[in-house]
Amino acid sequence: MVAIPLIKVAFQKPVIGTIKGAEHDFIEIDGVRYAQNSDNDFSGADRGEYLGSVTDGNITMRVFSVKGDDSGRYIYALWDWDGAFYVREN
């Protein structure tokens, strides 16, 4: 039982950013802020490469690139079974 969490942590990329806001409205990665955004043409099927995880100390979300977003403006964050898109703020 103890080995499963250790294996999971060993193979995940490190924490790359933080979650902010009362409703997890923002993600900050390397000083770049992303705001939760549902006004886009992507779906959960557009989840791309795993980038790492973000946390607020209580909740950890896995962060993915978005297939079809050549500009890199969007990321997809997944918390358990619930996912959301975030757009880079200018």
Buried (B, 14 or more C-beta within 10 A) or exposed (E): EEEEEEEEEEEEEEEBBBBBEEEBBBBBBEEEBBBBBEEEEBEEEBBBEEBBBBEEEEEBBBBBBBBEBEEEBBBBBBBEEEBBBBBBEE
